[in-house]
Amino acid sequence: MKSEEVKRQTAKHIAVKNAKSEHLLKKTLDNFKDASWLFEQFNSPQFWNTAKKAMDEFERITAQCNKRKYVREQILIVHIGLGFKEAHHPWSMNGYEYAAIELLEHFVKVCLPLTKKINQLNEAPMEHTRLPQFPTLGTITDDVDAFYTDQAKNDNNLRLKALEEQESKEMMGIWDGAEYMNEVNWPEKKLKKGYKVEICYSYPDEDEENRFMWCCGVVERVKG
């Protein structure tokens, strides 16, 4: 009887451990997917890479809600995309919602200087989700130690899986990476022949309902 009970407890322990590991790996994958597209934005015209560009782009945005939205995205690029914990800034605190200009100040004074510390960063950081910390005596258990070792070995597999899922969404039209790579405001002064753009076309489907499709194109001529 004791032997059967031990087997039952062991099987239960393994099942719980595997379920927890799968949950944490999924969370790690989801976090990396977010970090990955934010990292790509850092290397695109979307990112405000100087204080002057940040303030110029901020002034060109008319709606206050959009000012706040786009400044938040700039902060997230540095915080999540590049992995700088110091770039974190709460959106609100004790019922007070930070204004767009306050977030812009944080971006210019804190986030931008952090980007100068980057030497060689070719991909988004992989942040592994940690197991809950429980009060323990002595050193970390062998099981937990092995879990973190397995996580480190899975880095490349997780990165490939994240890229595959991202590419699949783009192929199905669920997500468009190019949308997040363009400048926040319309680049009026830069628009010229050869400039790549996306245009949203509407068309009726079989039920005569309007559908929309984004199509890529190249500027052939600029009037004026």
N, C-alpha and C positions, 0 to 999 in steps of 0.2 A: 504493500500500500504506500509505504513511504517513497519507494522508487517511482511509482506512478505519479505521486504528488510532486516530486521533484521535477519529473519530466514536464508535467503540466505547467508548473511555475516557470520552468526554463523556457518553454514554448511561448508563454505569455510575455515573458521578459523580452524575448527576441522580437515578437510581433510589435510590442510597444516601441522598442528601439528602432525597428525598421520604419515604422510609421512616422516617428519623430524625425528620423534622418531624411525621409522623403519630403516631409513638410518643410524642413529647413533648407534642403537643396532647392526646392521649388521657390522658396522665398528668396534665396540667393540668386537664382536665375532671373526672377522678376526684377530684383533690384539692379542686376547687371544690365538688363535690357533698358531700363530707364537711364542708367549711367551711360550706356553705350551711345544712345542717340543724343544725349546732352553733350557728350565728348565730341561727337561729330559736329555739333553746332559750334563748338569752340573754334574749330578749324574752318569755319565758313563765314560768309558775309553777315550772317545773323548775329554774330557776337560783337559787342561793343568793346573793341580791344584798346581803346584809349579814352581818357576822361573827356576829351573834346567830342569824340564821336558819341559817347554816352549822352552828353548834355544836348548835343545837336539833335540826335534821334528822339530824345525825350521831349524836346520842345516841339518837334514836328507832329507828335501824337496829340490829337485834339481831345479825345474823351479821357476823363480822369480814370475811369475804370480800366481803360486800355493801357494807360501809363503804368498803372500798378501791375497789371498783368504782365507786361513785357519786361519791367524791371525785375519782377520776381523770377522770370525765366532766365534773365542774365545772372542773377544770384545763384540759381540752381545749377547753371552750367559750371560755375566754379566750385560750388559746394559738392554736388553729386557727380557731375561729369568729370571733374578733375580730382575729386576726393579730398578737397581741403575742408576739414572740419571747422576751421576758424572762420570760414565764409558763411557759416550758418547765421540766419537772422530770423526770429519769429515773425510771423505775419500779423500777430496780435498778441496782447498781453493784458490780463486782468480786465477784459472787456474793452480795451482800447485797441483799435485797428490802426496799424502804422500807415501813414500817408505815403503816396507814391514818391514824394520828394525825400522823405526820410529813408526809404529803401534805396533810392538813387544815391544818397549820400553814403550809405553803407557800401554800396557796390563800388563807388569811386574810391573811397578812402580805405576800404578793407579788402574787397575782392580783387580789384585790378592789381594792386601790389603783389598779391599772392601769385598771380599768373606769371610774374617775372621770375619766380623761384623754380619754374619748370626747366629742367635740363633736357631730359629725353623721356617723353611720355608718348608712346605710340598707340596706346589703347586705353580704354576706360579701366579704372581700378576694379578689381574683383573683391568685393566686401562679403566675406562669409558670415552668415547669420550665426550668432553664438548660442550655445545651449544655455538655458537658465542657470544662474549661479545659486546653488544651494549651500547652506552652511555645512562644511565638511571638516573632518579631521585629517591631517596628513596631506599627502599630495593628491593631484587629480587622478581619478580612477583610470585604469587601463582602457576601459571601454570608451570613455570620453576622449582620451588621448588618441586612440585609434580613429575615432570619428573625425577629429580635426586633421589627422594625417590623410585620411581618405578624401576629405574635402580638398586639400591642397593638390592631390593627385588628379582630381576631377576638374581642375581649372580649365584646361584646354577643351575638354568635352563640353563643359558648361558654356564656354564662349562660342563654340561651334553650334551648339543647340540654339543659343540666343540669336545668332546670326541667321540660322536657318528659319527660325520662326519669324524674324523680322522680314526676311526676303519673301517668305510665303504670304505675309500680310500685304506686302507691296504688290505682289503678283495678283492678289485677289482684290486689290483696290481698297482694302480696309485701312491701310496706313500709307502715307506718302512721305518718304524721307525728304524729298526735294522741297516740300512745303516748309520744312523747318530749317532749311539751309539758306533761304533768301533773306535779304535785309528786311528789317521790320517795316520800314516805310518804302513807298514806291521810289526807285532810284531814277528820278526824273533827269538829273544832270548826266547820269551815266548811260542812259538808254541810247543805243545806237545800232546800226546794222550789225547783225551777227550775234546780238544779245539773245540769250536763251530765256524764254518766258513760258509760263503756263496760263492757259485760258480755259475758263469754265464755260462749257457749252450746254444748253438745255435742248432736250429733244423729247418728243412724245413716244411713249411705249405702246404696246398693243392695246392697252386700256385707255389710251389717249391721256394718260397722266404724264406730267412733265418729269423727266429724269435729268440728272446732271452728270457730266463727265469732264474731268480735267484732262486736257490734252497739251502735250509739250510742243513747242514751236520755236522758230528762230526769226528774229526781226529782219525783214527784208528792206524796209524803208521807214524813215521817221519823218513825219510831216512837220513843216515849220523850220 
